């Protein structure tokens, strides 16, 4: 199942002295990519991460993301949405 994960910053969080934490985050994200669970990653214009995950379900995706250092230390959180195949064509087109 494809999962869309959109990073949301936690208000009031200090980013002072987080260089080591950011390095750990990058390593962890790279390992997710190598494991084939993380399929795509982007930044929005506001520099929030957007991830496309491929997992068994939304619960598994949440567990993977909760293991990220920035999530574990309360710096960021993710909003998750299941992505399902588009079925709109069937509603507007007739197939013979």
N, C-alpha and C positions, 0 to 999 in steps of 0.2 A: 504494500500500500504506500502511495506517495503521501508525504506529510509536508505541509508548508509551515515553517517555523520562522516567526518574525520577532527579532530582538526588541525588547522594551527595556529602556534604562529604568533603574530604580531611583526615584527622587531622593535627593539629599545624600547620595553616595559620594564619598571622597575618592578621587582617582590618584591621590598622592602616593608615591612609593609603590606603584603597581607594576613596575617593569618586569620583575620576576614572574608575577602572576600572569601578565600578558604573554610572556614567553611560554609558560606552561599551557596557557589556553591555545596558542598557535600549535604547539606539539600535539595536544589532545585533538584538536580539529583535524589536523593532518592525519592522525591515526584513524579517525572516523572516516575520512576520505579513502584511505587505503583499505579499510574494511568493507568498502562498498555500501556502507549505510548512508553516508553523505554523498549525494549525487551532484549537487550544485551548491554554490555559495556566492552571494552577492552583497554589495552594500547599497543602501538607499542613498538618496542625495543628502540625508541627514546623518550618514555614516552608521546606520543601524544595520546589523547583519540580517540577511534573509537566506535561509537554508532550505533546500529541498532534500528531504530524507526519504529513504526507501526502507521501511520496516514492516514487521508483521501487523502492527496496529499502532494506534495513537499512544497507548500506554507504554509500549516499548520505546517509542520516540522520546517520550517525556523522560523516561529513565536515562536514556543516552544523554539528553541535554542537561539533566540534573547533575550528571557526573562532570560536566565542564567546570573548570576552576572558577571562572567568573560567575557562574550560577551558584556553585557551592559556597562562595564567599559573599553572596548577596549583592554583587555589583550589577548584574543584569538578570532578566527573566525572559521567557519566550512565550509568545502566544502561538498555539498550535491549531492547525486546521487540516482535516483530511481532504485530499484532492481526489475527486472521483471522475471517471470518464464523462465527457460532455454527451448528453443525450438530447439536446435541444432540436437537432435536425429532425428527429422522429415526430416532434410536435408540429413542425411547420412545413414539412415536405411529405408528399405521398410517394410511397415506393410501391412498384408493382411486383 
